[in-house]
Amino acid sequence: MGSRFTYDPEWLALSGAIPVSLTLPLRPEPYESRGLLPFLENLLPEGWLLELSTAKLKIPKDDAFGLLLATCADCVGAVEVLPDDSRQTG
């Protein structure tokens, strides 16, 4: 399992577009990683908030992807974490 970050083409077309992170410069090609991209990993709760989140959501602490999807759908700033609906299972 891996992660992919892609800038929205409308965002890239803005004259004042800025990257969400210095580690993810603006570009149309996706950034991909076998695990979580470091930028995404830094969005996860830590400490007491991790304890509270995993207990309330019933998500194992080692399920970074599940925790990311459950807690980061509406992050602060210009970032949304959404499942890839283009992949079909079955």
C-alpha positions in Angstrom: 0.0 0.0 0.0 1.2 3.5 -0.7 0.3 7.1 -0.9 0.0 9.6 -3.7 -0.3 13.4 -3.6 -1.4 15.3 -6.7 -2.0 19.0 -7.0 -5.3 19.9 -8.4 -4.9 21.3 -12.0 -7.0 24.3 -11.0 -4.6 25.1 -8.1 -1.6 24.8 -10.4 -3.2 27.2 -12.9 -3.6 30.0 -10.3 -1.0 32.7 -10.6 -0.5 32.8 -6.9 -0.4 29.1 -6.3 2.0 28.0 -3.6 3.1 24.5 -2.6 1.6 22.9 0.5 5.1 22.0 1.6 8.7 22.8 0.6 9.1 19.0 0.1 6.3 19.0 -2.4 7.1 21.7 -5.0 4.3 22.6 -7.5 4.1 20.2 -10.4 1.4 18.3 -12.3 2.9 14.9 -11.8 1.9 13.0 -8.6 4.2 12.4 -5.7 4.2 8.7 -4.7 5.6 6.7 -1.8 5.4 3.1 -0.7 4.2 4.3 2.7 2.9 7.6 3.8 4.6 10.7 2.3 6.4 12.5 5.2 4.1 15.5 4.7 1.0 13.3 5.2 2.6 11.5 8.1 3.0 14.9 9.8 -0.8 15.4 9.6 -1.5 12.5 12.0 -2.3 13.1 15.6 0.3 12.4 18.2 0.5 11.8 22.0 -2.8 12.1 23.9 -4.7 13.0 20.7 -3.5 9.8 19.0 -4.6 7.8 22.1 -8.0 9.5 22.0 -8.4 9.3 18.2 -7.5 5.6 17.9 -9.7 4.6 20.9 -12.8 6.6 19.7 -12.4 5.6 16.0 -11.4 2.0 16.9 -8.4 2.2 14.5 -5.2 0.5 15.5 -2.3 2.8 16.2 -0.2 1.2 13.5 -2.9 1.8 10.8 -1.5 5.1 9.5 -3.6 5.0 6.3 -6.8 4.4 8.2 -6.0 7.1 10.7 -5.1 9.5 8.0 -8.4 8.9 6.1 -10.5 9.1 9.4 -8.9 12.3 10.8 -7.6 14.3 7.8 -10.5 14.5 5.4 -10.8 18.2 6.2 -7.4 19.4 7.3 -6.3 22.9 8.2 -5.3 24.8 5.1 -5.6 23.7 1.5 -5.2 20.0 2.0 -7.9 17.3 1.8 -7.1 13.6 2.2 -9.5 11.5 0.2 -9.6 7.8 -0.8 -8.7 7.0 -4.4 -12.1 6.2 -5.9 -10.5 5.4 -9.2 -9.3 2.0 -7.9 -11.9 -0.7 -8.1 -11.7 -3.8 -5.9 -13.1 -7.2 -6.7 
